[in-house]
C-alpha cells in the first residue's frame, strides 16, 4: 500500500501537546469501510505499528468546522490524558493570571 502524506494543518503556532512536531505530516495509513452495524476494522499492520492490542481502549476525537465534523482521529486512551493536560494547562494558567 502506498502511503500518502498530508500536511498537518492542526499544528498551531503554540507548542503541540500531542507529541507532533511542527512541519511534520500525517499519513493516510488505510482506507476503511463501515459495515451496516457501523463497525470498521483497523488493518493488522496499522494496529501493530500503533501498538494497539486486544482490549486496548481508543478515544475517538473529532474536529468541527462550520458546525460539521470534518476530521476524526483515534488515540490510545493512555495517551489522551497527556494531550488533554497539555491543552488545558495553558488555559488554566491564563485564568489564574486574570
The first five atom37 places (N, CA, C, CB, O) and aatype in JSON, in Angstrom:
{
  "aatype": [20, 20, 20, 20, 20, 20, 20, 20, 20, 20, 20, 20, 20, 20, 20, 20, 20, 20, 20, 20, 20, 20, 20, 20, 20, 20, 20, 20, 20, 20, 20, 20, 20, 20, 20, 20, 20, 20, 20, 20, 20, 20, 20, 20, 20, 20, 20, 20, 20, 20, 20, 20, 20, 20, 20, 20, 20, 20, 20, 20, 20, 20, 20, 20, 20, 20, 20, 20, 20, 20, 20, 20, 20, 20, 20, 20, 20, 20, 20, 20, 20, 20, 20, 20, 20, 20, 20, 20, 20, 20, 20, 20, 20, 20, 20, 20, 20, 20],
  "atom_mask": [
    [1, 1, 1, 1, 1],
    [1, 1, 1, 1, 1],
    [1, 1, 1, 1, 1],
    [1, 1, 1, 1, 1],
    [1, 1, 1, 1, 1],
    [1, 1, 1, 1, 1],
    [1, 1, 1, 1, 1],
    [1, 1, 1, 1, 1],
    [1, 1, 1, 1, 1],
    [1, 1, 1, 1, 1],
    [1, 1, 1, 1, 1],
    [1, 1, 1, 1, 1],
    [1, 1, 1, 1, 1],
    [1, 1, 1, 1, 1],
    [1, 1, 1, 1, 1],
    [1, 1, 1, 1, 1],
    [1, 1, 1, 1, 1],
    [1, 1, 1, 1, 1],
    [1, 1, 1, 1, 1],
    [1, 1, 1, 1, 1],
    [1, 1, 1, 1, 1],
    [1, 1, 1, 1, 1],
    [1, 1, 1, 1, 1],
    [1, 1, 1, 1, 1],
    [1, 1, 1, 1, 1],
    [1, 1, 1, 1, 1],
    [1, 1, 1, 1, 1],
    [1, 1, 1, 1, 1],
    [1, 1, 1, 1, 1],
    [1, 1, 1, 1, 1],
    [1, 1, 1, 1, 1],
    [1, 1, 1, 1, 1],
    [1, 1, 1, 1, 1],
    [1, 1, 1, 1, 1],
    [1, 1, 1, 1, 1],
    [1, 1, 1, 1, 1],
    [1, 1, 1, 1, 1],
    [1, 1, 1, 1, 1],
    [1, 1, 1, 1, 1],
    [1, 1, 1, 1, 1],
    [1, 1, 1, 1, 1],
    [1, 1, 1, 1, 1],
    [1, 1, 1, 1, 1],
    [1, 1, 1, 1, 1],
    [1, 1, 1, 1, 1],
    [1, 1, 1, 1, 1],
    [1, 1, 1, 1, 1],
    [1, 1, 1, 1, 1],
    [1, 1, 1, 1, 1],
    [1, 1, 1, 1, 1],
    [1, 1, 1, 1, 1],
    [1, 1, 1, 1, 1],
    [1, 1, 1, 1, 1],
    [1, 1, 1, 1, 1],
    [1, 1, 1, 1, 1],
    [1, 1, 1, 1, 1],
    [1, 1, 1, 1, 1],
    [1, 1, 1, 1, 1],
    [1, 1, 1, 1, 1],
    [1, 1, 1, 1, 1],
    [1, 1, 1, 1, 1],
    [1, 1, 1, 1, 1],
    [1, 1, 1, 1, 1],
    [1, 1, 1, 1, 1],
    [1, 1, 1, 1, 1],
    [1, 1, 1, 1, 1],
    [1, 1, 1, 1, 1],
    [1, 1, 1, 1, 1],
    [1, 1, 1, 1, 1],
    [1, 1, 1, 1, 1],
    [1, 1, 1, 1, 1],
    [1, 1, 1, 1, 1],
    [1, 1, 1, 1, 1],
    [1, 1, 1, 1, 1],
    [1, 1, 1, 1, 1],
    [1, 1, 1, 1, 1],
    [1, 1, 1, 1, 1],
    [1, 1, 1, 1, 1],
    [1, 1, 1, 1, 1],
    [1, 1, 1, 1, 1],
    [1, 1, 1, 1, 1],
    [1, 1, 1, 1, 1],
    [1, 1, 1, 1, 1],
    [1, 1, 1, 1, 1],
    [1, 1, 1, 1, 1],
    [1, 1, 1, 1, 1],
    [1, 1, 1, 1, 1],
    [1, 1, 1, 1, 1],
    [1, 1, 1, 1, 1],
    [1, 1, 1, 1, 1],
    [1, 1, 1, 1, 1],
    [1, 1, 1, 1, 1],
    [1, 1, 1, 1, 1],
    [1, 1, 1, 1, 1],
    [1, 1, 1, 1, 1],
    [1, 1, 1, 1, 1],
    [1, 1, 1, 1, 1],
    [1, 1, 1, 1, 1]
  ],
  "atom_positions": [
    [[0.84, -1.18, 0.0], [0.0, 0.0, 0.0], [0.88, 1.24, 0.0], [-0.95, 0.0, 1.21], [1.85, 1.32, 0.75]],
    [[0.55, 2.19, -0.83], [1.28, 3.45, -0.89], [0.68, 4.41, 0.11], [1.25, 4.06, -2.33], [-0.54, 4.61, 0.13]],
    [[1.52, 5.0, 0.95], [1.05, 5.97, 1.94], [1.11, 7.36, 1.35], [1.88, 5.89, 3.24], [2.1, 7.73, 0.72]],
    [[0.06, 8.11, 1.56], [0.01, 9.49, 1.08], [0.26, 10.42, 2.25], [-1.36, 9.81, 0.42], [-0.37, 10.27, 3.3]],
    [[1.16, 11.35, 2.1], [1.47, 12.29, 3.17], [0.61, 13.52, 3.01], [2.97, 12.67, 3.16], [0.49, 14.08, 1.92]],
    [[0.0, 13.93, 4.13], [-0.87, 15.09, 4.13], [-0.3, 16.1, 5.12], [-2.34, 14.7, 4.5], [-0.02, 15.72, 6.26]],
    [[-0.12, 17.36, 4.74], [0.38, 18.36, 5.68], [-0.52, 18.44, 6.9], [0.5, 19.74, 5.02], [-1.75, 18.39, 6.77]],
    [[0.08, 18.56, 8.08], [-0.68, 18.62, 9.33], [-1.11, 20.05, 9.59], [0.17, 18.1, 10.52], [-0.34, 20.86, 10.09]],
    [[-2.36, 20.36, 9.24], [-2.9, 21.71, 9.41], [-3.33, 21.97, 10.84], [-4.08, 21.92, 8.48], [-3.68, 23.1, 11.18]],
    [[-3.3, 20.94, 11.7], [-3.78, 21.12, 13.07], [-2.72, 21.68, 14.0], [-4.29, 19.81, 13.62], [-3.02, 22.06, 15.13]],
    [[-1.48, 21.73, 13.55], [-0.41, 22.23, 14.41], [-0.5, 23.75, 14.47], [0.99, 21.78, 13.89], [-0.4, 24.43, 13.45]],
    [[-0.69, 24.26, 15.66], [-0.83, 25.71, 15.82], [0.53, 26.34, 16.06], [-1.79, 26.05, 16.97], [1.55, 25.65, 16.08]],
    [[0.53, 27.63, 16.25], [1.78, 28.34, 16.49], [2.33, 28.05, 17.87], [1.59, 29.84, 16.31], [3.52, 28.27, 18.13]],
    [[1.5, 27.55, 18.77], [1.95, 27.19, 20.11], [2.62, 25.83, 20.09], [0.78, 27.19, 21.1], [2.65, 25.16, 19.06]],
    [[3.14, 25.44, 21.22], [3.81, 24.15, 21.32], [2.78, 23.03, 21.29], [4.66, 24.07, 22.59], [1.84, 23.06, 22.09]],
    [[2.91, 22.04, 20.4], [1.91, 20.99, 20.32], [1.94, 20.12, 21.57], [2.15, 20.14, 19.07], [3.0, 19.83, 22.12]],
    [[0.75, 19.71, 22.01], [0.64, 18.9, 23.21], [0.51, 17.43, 22.89], [-0.53, 19.35, 24.04], [0.54, 16.61, 23.81]],
    [[0.36, 17.06, 21.64], [0.12, 15.69, 21.26], [1.38, 14.98, 20.82], [-0.89, 15.63, 20.17], [1.31, 13.83, 20.39]],
    [[2.53, 15.61, 20.9], [3.78, 14.98, 20.56], [4.2, 15.17, 19.12], [3.7, 13.54, 20.85], [5.31, 14.79, 18.75]],
    [[3.35, 15.75, 18.28], [3.72, 16.02, 16.89], [4.6, 17.26, 16.85], [2.47, 16.2, 15.99], [4.47, 18.15, 17.69]],
    [[5.47, 17.3, 15.9], [6.39, 18.41, 15.76], [5.93, 19.27, 14.58], [7.85, 17.92, 15.55], [5.57, 18.74, 13.53]],
    [[5.94, 20.61, 14.74], [5.55, 21.46, 13.62], [6.34, 21.11, 12.36], [5.75, 22.93, 13.97], [7.54, 20.86, 12.42]],
    [[5.64, 21.1, 11.24], [6.28, 20.78, 9.98], [6.22, 19.31, 9.62], [7.7, 21.22, 10.01], [6.58, 18.93, 8.51]],
    [[5.77, 18.46, 10.55], [5.63, 17.05, 10.22], [4.3, 16.83, 9.53], [5.75, 16.16, 11.49], [3.46, 17.73, 9.49]],
    [[4.11, 15.65, 9.0], [2.89, 15.36, 8.25], [2.18, 14.14, 8.84], [3.21, 15.13, 6.78], [2.76, 13.34, 9.57]],
    [[0.93, 14.05, 8.49], [0.13, 12.87, 8.83], [0.22, 11.89, 7.67], [-1.35, 13.26, 9.13], [0.49, 12.28, 6.54]],
    [[-0.02, 10.63, 7.96], [-0.04, 9.61, 6.93], [-1.44, 9.04, 6.8], [0.97, 8.49, 7.25], [-2.12, 8.84, 7.8]],
    [[-1.87, 8.79, 5.58], [-3.08, 8.02, 5.35], [-2.62, 6.56, 5.41], [-3.79, 8.38, 3.96], [-1.99, 6.07, 4.48]],
    [[-2.94, 5.89, 6.5], [-2.46, 4.52, 6.72], [-3.33, 3.48, 6.01], [-2.42, 4.22, 8.21], [-2.82, 2.45, 5.57]],
    [[-4.61, 3.75, 5.91], [-5.52, 2.8, 5.29], [-6.83, 3.5, 4.98], [-5.76, 1.57, 6.22], [-7.13, 4.57, 5.52]],
    [[-7.61, 2.9, 4.11], [-8.97, 3.35, 3.83], [-9.88, 2.28, 4.39], [-9.22, 3.59, 2.28], [-9.78, 1.11, 4.02]],
    [[-10.79, 2.68, 5.29], [-11.65, 1.74, 5.98], [-13.07, 1.82, 5.45], [-11.64, 2.0, 7.48], [-13.52, 2.88, 5.0]],
    [[-13.76, 0.7, 5.5], [-15.18, 0.66, 5.15], [-15.98, 0.5, 6.42], [-15.5, -0.5, 4.15], [-15.54, -0.14, 7.38]],
    [[-17.17, 1.09, 6.44], [-18.08, 0.97, 7.57], [-19.17, -0.02, 7.16], [-18.68, 2.37, 7.99], [-19.79, 0.15, 6.11]],
    [[-19.4, -1.04, 7.99], [-20.44, -2.0, 7.65], [-21.81, -1.52, 8.13], [-20.12, -3.37, 8.26], [-21.93, -0.44, 8.7]],
    [[-22.82, -2.33, 7.89], [-24.2, -1.93, 8.23], [-24.41, -1.72, 9.72], [-25.17, -2.97, 7.73], [-25.37, -1.06, 10.1]],
    [[-23.55, -2.26, 10.55], [-23.66, -2.05, 12.0], [-22.79, -0.88, 12.48], [-23.27, -3.33, 12.76], [-22.74, -0.6, 13.67]],
    [[-22.12, -0.2, 11.55], [-21.28, 0.94, 11.91], [-19.89, 0.55, 12.37], [-21.95, 1.74, 12.97], [-19.18, 1.38, 12.95]],
    [[-19.49, -0.67, 12.12], [-18.19, -1.15, 12.56], [-17.15, -1.04, 11.45], [-18.3, -2.59, 13.04], [-17.47, -1.11, 10.26]],
    [[-15.9, -0.86, 11.89], [-14.76, -0.78, 10.98], [-13.69, -1.72, 11.51], [-14.23, 0.68, 10.85], [-13.68, -2.05, 12.7]],
    [[-12.79, -2.13, 10.64], [-11.68, -2.97, 11.05], [-10.38, -2.2, 10.78], [-11.69, -4.33, 10.29], [-10.15, -1.73, 9.67]],
    [[-9.54, -2.08, 11.82], [-8.21, -1.5, 11.63], [-7.3, -2.61, 11.11], [-7.65, -0.86, 12.97], [-7.2, -3.66, 11.74]],
    [[-6.63, -2.4, 9.99], [-5.75, -3.44, 9.46], [-4.67, -3.83, 10.47], [-5.09, -2.96, 8.16], [-4.21, -3.01, 11.26]],
    [[-4.29, -5.1, 10.42], [-3.3, -5.64, 11.35], [-2.01, -4.82, 11.36], [-2.98, -7.1, 11.0], [-1.45, -4.54, 12.42]],
    [[-1.55, -4.42, 10.19], [-0.3, -3.67, 10.1], [-0.4, -2.34, 10.84], [0.08, -3.42, 8.62], [0.55, -1.9, 11.48]],
    [[-1.57, -1.69, 10.75], [-1.79, -0.41, 11.43], [-1.82, -0.64, 12.94], [-3.11, 0.26, 10.95], [-1.21, 0.12, 13.7]],
    [[-2.53, -1.69, 13.38], [-2.59, -1.99, 14.82], [-1.21, -2.28, 15.37], [-3.52, -3.19, 15.09], [-0.86, -1.81, 16.46]],
    [[-0.42, -3.04, 14.64], [0.94, -3.36, 15.11], [1.8, -2.11, 15.18], [1.6, -4.39, 14.19], [2.49, -1.89, 16.18]],
    [[1.76, -1.3, 14.16], [2.57, -0.07, 14.11], [2.2, 0.88, 15.24], [2.4, 0.63, 12.76], [3.06, 1.55, 15.81]],
    [[0.88, 0.94, 15.57], [0.4, 1.85, 16.61], [0.45, 1.22, 18.0], [-1.02, 2.28, 16.3], [0.14, 1.88, 18.98]],
    [[0.83, -0.04, 18.08], [0.9, -0.71, 19.39], [-0.48, -0.95, 19.99], [1.74, 0.12, 20.34], [-0.63, -0.92, 21.21]],
    [[-1.48, -1.18, 19.15], [-2.85, -1.41, 19.61], [-3.07, -2.91, 19.7], [-3.89, -0.74, 18.67], [-2.9, -3.64, 18.73]],
    [[-3.46, -3.35, 20.89], [-3.69, -4.77, 21.12], [-5.11, -5.04, 21.58], [-2.71, -5.31, 22.14], [-5.89, -4.12, 21.84]],
    [[-5.43, -6.32, 21.68], [-6.76, -6.74, 22.13], [-7.06, -6.14, 23.49], [-6.85, -8.27, 22.18], [-6.24, -6.22, 24.41]],
    [[-8.22, -5.53, 23.62], [-8.64, -4.95, 24.9], [-8.2, -3.51, 25.11], [-8.12, -5.77, 26.01], [-8.66, -2.87, 26.05]],
    [[-7.32, -2.98, 24.25], [-6.91, -1.59, 24.39], [-8.12, -0.68, 24.17], [-5.77, -1.24, 23.38], [-9.0, -0.98, 23.37]],
    [[-8.14, 0.42, 24.88], [-9.21, 1.41, 24.73], [-8.7, 2.54, 23.84], [-9.68, 1.96, 26.12], [-7.58, 3.02, 24.0]],
    [[-9.56, 2.95, 22.89], [-9.23, 4.05, 22.0], [-10.24, 5.16, 22.17], [-9.18, 3.57, 20.53], [-11.43, 4.91, 22.35]],
    [[-9.77, 6.38, 22.11], [-10.66, 7.56, 22.15], [-10.85, 8.02, 20.71], [-10.06, 8.72, 23.06], [-9.9, 8.09, 19.94]],
    [[-12.1, 8.33, 20.38], [-12.41, 8.89, 19.07], [-12.48, 10.4, 19.24], [-13.75, 8.32, 18.49], [-13.3, 10.91, 20.01]],
    [[-11.63, 11.12, 18.52], [-11.52, 12.57, 18.64], [-12.03, 13.18, 17.34], [-10.05, 13.02, 18.93], [-11.68, 12.73, 16.25]],
    [[-12.87, 14.21, 17.46], [-13.41, 14.85, 16.26], [-13.1, 16.33, 16.26], [-14.93, 14.62, 16.15], [-12.94, 16.95, 17.31]],
    [[-13.01, 16.89, 15.07], [-12.85, 18.32, 14.88], [-14.04, 18.79, 14.06], [-11.5, 18.66, 14.17], [-14.49, 18.11, 13.14]],
    [[-14.55, 19.96, 14.41], [-15.68, 20.52, 13.68], [-15.26, 21.78, 12.94], [-16.84, 20.83, 14.62], [-14.41, 22.55, 13.4]],
    [[-15.87, 21.97, 11.8], [-15.68, 23.19, 11.01], [-17.06, 23.59, 10.51], [-14.66, 22.98, 9.81], [-17.74, 22.81, 9.85]],
    [[-17.46, 24.8, 10.84], [-18.76, 25.33, 10.43], [-19.9, 24.39, 10.83], [-18.78, 25.56, 8.94], [-20.83, 24.17, 10.06]],
    [[-19.81, 23.85, 12.06], [-20.87, 23.03, 12.61], [-20.92, 21.59, 12.15], [-22.14, 23.65, 12.31], [-21.82, 20.85, 12.55]],
    [[-19.98, 21.17, 11.31], [-19.95, 19.79, 10.83], [-18.62, 19.15, 11.17], [-20.21, 19.74, 9.32], [-17.57, 19.8, 11.13]],
    [[-18.67, 17.87, 11.51], [-17.44, 17.14, 11.79], [-16.67, 17.0, 10.48], [-17.73, 15.73, 12.43], [-17.2, 16.5, 9.49]],
    [[-15.41, 17.45, 10.49], [-14.6, 17.39, 9.28], [-13.49, 16.35, 9.38], [-14.0, 18.75, 8.98], [-13.03, 15.83, 8.37]],
    [[-13.06, 16.04, 10.61], [-11.95, 15.11, 10.79], [-12.21, 14.23, 12.01], [-10.61, 15.87, 10.96], [-12.83, 14.65, 12.99]],
    [[-11.73, 13.0, 11.93], [-11.8, 12.06, 13.04], [-10.41, 11.47, 13.24], [-12.87, 10.94, 12.78], [-9.67, 11.28, 12.28]],
    [[-10.08, 11.19, 14.49], [-8.8, 10.54, 14.79], [-9.02, 9.57, 15.94], [-7.71, 11.6, 15.15], [-9.92, 9.74, 16.76]],
    [[-8.19, 8.55, 15.99], [-8.2, 7.6, 17.1], [-6.91, 7.77, 17.88], [-8.36, 6.13, 16.59], [-5.85, 7.98, 17.31]],
    [[-7.03, 7.67, 19.21], [-5.86, 7.79, 20.06], [-6.01, 6.81, 21.22], [-5.67, 9.24, 20.58], [-7.11, 6.65, 21.76]],
    [[-4.92, 6.17, 21.6], [-4.98, 5.29, 22.76], [-5.34, 6.12, 23.98], [-3.62, 4.54, 22.97], [-4.79, 7.2, 24.19]],
    [[-6.27, 5.61, 24.79], [-6.75, 6.35, 25.96], [-5.59, 6.71, 26.88], [-7.8, 5.54, 26.72], [-5.6, 7.78, 27.49]],
    [[-4.61, 5.85, 26.99], [-3.46, 6.14, 27.84], [-2.7, 7.37, 27.42], [-2.53, 4.97, 27.85], [-2.06, 8.02, 28.26]],
    [[-2.74, 7.72, 26.15], [-2.07, 8.92, 25.64], [-2.95, 10.15, 25.74], [-1.65, 8.71, 24.21], [-2.46, 11.28, 25.67]],
    [[-4.24, 9.94, 25.89], [-5.19, 11.05, 25.89], [-5.0, 11.97, 27.08], [-6.59, 10.53, 25.88], [-5.09, 13.19, 26.93]],
    [[-4.73, 11.41, 28.25], [-4.61, 12.26, 29.43], [-3.5, 13.28, 29.28], [-4.37, 11.41, 30.67], [-3.65, 14.43, 29.7]],
    [[-2.38, 12.9, 28.68], [-1.29, 13.83, 28.46], [-1.68, 14.92, 27.48], [-0.08, 13.11, 27.96], [-1.31, 16.08, 27.67]],
    [[-2.42, 14.55, 26.44], [-2.85, 15.53, 25.45], [-3.83, 16.51, 26.09], [-3.5, 14.83, 24.24], [-3.69, 17.72, 25.92]],
    [[-4.8, 15.99, 26.82], [-5.79, 16.85, 27.47], [-5.11, 17.77, 28.46], [-6.87, 16.01, 28.17], [-5.41, 18.96, 28.51]],
    [[-4.19, 17.24, 29.24], [-3.46, 18.06, 30.2], [-2.67, 19.15, 29.48], [-2.51, 17.19, 31.05], [-2.62, 20.29, 29.93]],
    [[-2.05, 18.8, 28.35], [-1.28, 19.77, 27.6], [-2.13, 20.89, 27.04], [-0.55, 19.1, 26.48], [-1.67, 22.03, 26.93]],
    [[-3.36, 20.58, 26.68], [-4.28, 21.6, 26.16], [-4.85, 22.45, 27.28], [-5.41, 20.94, 25.36], [-4.92, 23.67, 27.17]],
    [[-5.26, 21.79, 28.36], [-5.94, 22.51, 29.44], [-5.0, 23.31, 30.33], [-6.71, 21.54, 30.28], [-5.4, 24.35, 30.85]],
    [[-3.78, 22.85, 30.53], [-2.86, 23.52, 31.45], [-2.65, 25.0, 31.08], [-1.51, 22.8, 31.45], [-2.76, 25.85, 31.97]],
    [[-2.35, 25.34, 29.81], [-2.19, 26.76, 29.48], [-3.48, 27.56, 29.7], [-1.75, 26.91, 28.04], [-3.42, 28.72, 30.1]],
    [[-4.64, 26.95, 29.45], [-5.9, 27.65, 29.66], [-6.11, 27.96, 31.13], [-7.07, 26.82, 29.12], [-6.55, 29.05, 31.49]],
    [[-5.81, 26.97, 31.98], [-5.96, 27.16, 33.42], [-4.99, 28.23, 33.91], [-5.74, 25.84, 34.18], [-5.36, 29.07, 34.74]],
    [[-3.77, 28.21, 33.42], [-2.77, 29.21, 33.81], [-3.24, 30.61, 33.42], [-1.4, 28.89, 33.16], [-3.07, 31.56, 34.19]],
    [[-3.82, 30.76, 32.24], [-4.33, 32.06, 31.81], [-5.45, 32.54, 32.73], [-4.84, 31.98, 30.37], [-5.5, 33.72, 33.07]],
    [[-6.33, 31.64, 33.13], [-7.43, 32.0, 34.02], [-6.91, 32.41, 35.4], [-8.43, 30.82, 34.16], [-7.44, 33.33, 36.02]],
    [[-5.87, 31.73, 35.87], [-5.3, 32.06, 37.19], [-4.64, 33.42, 37.19], [-4.3, 31.0, 37.62], [-4.6, 34.07, 38.23]],
    [[-4.13, 33.87, 36.05], [-3.45, 35.16, 35.96], [-4.42, 36.33, 35.88], [-2.54, 35.18, 34.76], [-4.03, 37.47, 36.1]],
    [[-5.68, 36.05, 35.56], [-6.68, 37.13, 35.43], [-7.11, 37.64, 36.77], [-7.9, 36.65, 34.64], [-7.94, 38.55, 36.85]]
  ]
}
